[in-house]
Amino acid sequence: MASTEIRPQQDTHVVAARAPDVVRWTAVIAGVVIGLGVFALLNALWWAIEYSAGDGWVSHNLAWLLGGSAAFSLLLAGLIAGAIAGVRGALAGLINGATAWGLLFLLSLTEIIPGGVNLTSKLRVGVEQGATTVGWYPGAGGRFTVASTLWTTFWSLLVGLVLAVIGGIVGGRLRRR
């Protein structure tokens, strides 16, 4: 005789699993906000020292100090973006760090574009008139040429990207409880 078993009804609802997002915008935004805050704080410090102390070491190296502040802030933004992202690992950190750099770049365009348009028009007029230099800043090594200005922009962006990515990789590899 065949026995009939009474089985409890099983849940037939299946939930499709989804891979977690590698880019965590909350982590990227947190890294960018903290990086910008540190950048503003350090820049305020260097400018305050430069104007208070007068013609001293800080005054002669102000461009390097501001550049170092930007480099440190990008490294910090990438580190934070990689460290607090939900997905762990070097690749996730790299992607979150690069995304933080990209967001910082886009935010900087809001400040740079008005000045950049003015600089571009001055560069064009200067080049048409045969000028070879675009400005003078003793703390950064002297006169800037059109070529050196463009190359400085390129190398600054590339170094910033590399630092943000390194920070992101280190942050992505940090262990959390």
C-alpha positions in Angstrom: 0.0 0.0 0.0 1.4 3.3 -1.0 1.7 5.8 1.8 0.8 9.3 1.3 3.1 11.7 3.1 2.0 15.1 4.1 4.8 17.4 3.3 4.9 21.0 4.4 4.5 23.3 1.5 7.8 24.7 0.4 8.4 28.2 -0.6 8.8 28.3 -4.4 9.6 32.0 -4.5 13.1 32.3 -5.9 15.1 35.5 -5.6 17.6 36.1 -8.3 21.0 36.9 -6.8 22.8 40.0 -8.1 26.4 40.8 -7.8 27.2 43.7 -5.6 28.0 47.0 -7.3 31.8 47.5 -7.4 31.5 51.3 -7.4 29.9 52.5 -4.2 28.9 56.1 -4.7 28.5 56.7 -1.0 32.2 55.7 -0.4 33.3 57.7 -3.4 31.4 60.9 -2.3 32.7 60.5 1.3 36.3 60.2 -0.1 35.9 63.2 -2.3 34.3 65.4 0.4 37.0 64.5 3.0 39.7 64.9 0.3 38.4 68.4 -0.6 38.1 69.4 3.0 41.7 68.4 3.7 42.9 70.1 0.5 41.1 73.4 1.6 42.5 73.1 5.1 46.1 72.6 3.9 45.9 75.3 1.3 44.5 77.7 4.0 47.5 76.8 6.2 50.1 77.4 3.5 48.6 80.7 2.3 48.3 81.9 6.0 51.9 81.0 6.7 53.0 82.6 3.4 51.3 85.9 4.1 52.2 86.0 7.8 55.9 85.1 7.5 56.6 87.1 4.4 59.6 86.2 2.2 60.6 82.8 3.7 60.9 79.2 2.9 57.1 78.7 2.5 56.9 81.7 0.2 59.7 80.4 -2.0 58.1 76.9 -2.1 54.4 77.7 -2.1 53.7 76.1 -5.4 55.3 72.9 -4.3 53.4 72.9 -1.0 50.1 73.5 -2.8 50.9 70.7 -5.2 51.8 68.4 -2.4 48.6 69.2 -0.6 46.6 68.3 -3.8 48.6 65.1 -4.2 48.0 64.1 -0.5 44.3 65.0 -0.8 43.9 62.8 -3.9 45.7 59.9 -2.2 43.4 60.3 0.9 40.3 60.5 -1.2 41.2 57.3 -3.0 42.1 55.6 0.2 38.8 56.5 1.9 36.8 55.6 -1.2 38.5 52.2 -1.4 38.4 51.5 2.3 34.7 52.1 3.0 33.4 50.6 -0.2 31.3 47.5 0.4 33.2 45.3 -2.1 36.7 44.4 -0.9 39.8 43.9 -2.9 42.4 45.7 -5.0 40.3 45.9 -8.1 37.3 47.4 -6.3 39.6 49.8 -4.5 41.2 50.8 -7.9 37.8 51.5 -9.4 36.5 53.4 -6.4 39.8 55.5 -6.3 39.7 56.2 -10.0 36.0 57.2 -9.7 36.9 59.6 -6.8 39.6 61.1 -9.0 37.1 61.5 -11.8 34.5 63.2 -9.6 37.1 65.5 -8.1 38.1 66.4 -11.7 34.5 67.2 -12.7 34.1 69.3 -9.5 37.3 71.2 -10.3 35.9 72.0 -13.8 33.3 74.2 -12.1 36.1 76.4 -10.8 38.5 75.9 -13.7 36.3 76.5 -16.7 35.7 80.2 -16.2 39.4 80.8 -15.6 40.3 78.3 -18.2 38.3 80.0 -20.9 40.0 83.3 -20.0 43.5 81.6 -20.0 42.7 79.9 -23.3 41.8 83.2 -24.9 45.0 84.8 -23.5 47.0 81.9 -24.8 45.5 82.1 -28.2 46.1 85.9 -28.4 49.6 85.6 -27.0 50.5 82.8 -29.5 49.1 84.8 -32.4 51.3 87.7 -31.3 54.4 85.5 -31.1 54.5 85.3 -27.3 56.4 82.3 -25.8 55.5 82.8 -22.2 52.2 83.0 -20.4 53.1 84.0 -16.9 55.6 84.3 -14.1 55.5 82.6 -10.8 58.8 82.6 -8.9 57.6 80.0 -6.4 57.1 77.5 -9.2 60.4 77.9 -11.0 59.8 81.1 -13.0 58.3 81.7 -16.4 55.6 79.4 -17.9 55.6 78.8 -21.6 52.5 77.7 -23.5 54.0 74.2 -23.9 55.1 73.9 -20.2 51.6 75.0 -19.1 49.9 72.3 -21.2 52.4 69.6 -20.1 52.1 70.6 -16.5 48.3 70.2 -16.8 48.7 66.8 -18.4 51.2 65.5 -15.8 49.3 66.9 -12.9 46.1 65.1 -14.0 48.0 61.8 -14.6 49.9 62.0 -11.2 46.6 62.8 -9.5 44.9 59.7 -11.1 47.8 57.5 -10.2 47.7 58.7 -6.5 44.0 58.3 -6.2 44.2 54.7 -7.7 47.1 53.8 -5.3 45.0 55.1 -2.4 42.0 53.2 -3.6 44.0 49.9 -4.0 45.5 50.3 -0.5 42.0 51.2 0.9 40.4 48.2 -0.9 43.0 45.8 0.6 42.5 47.0 4.2 40.9 44.5 6.4 37.7 45.3 8.2 36.0 43.4 11.0 
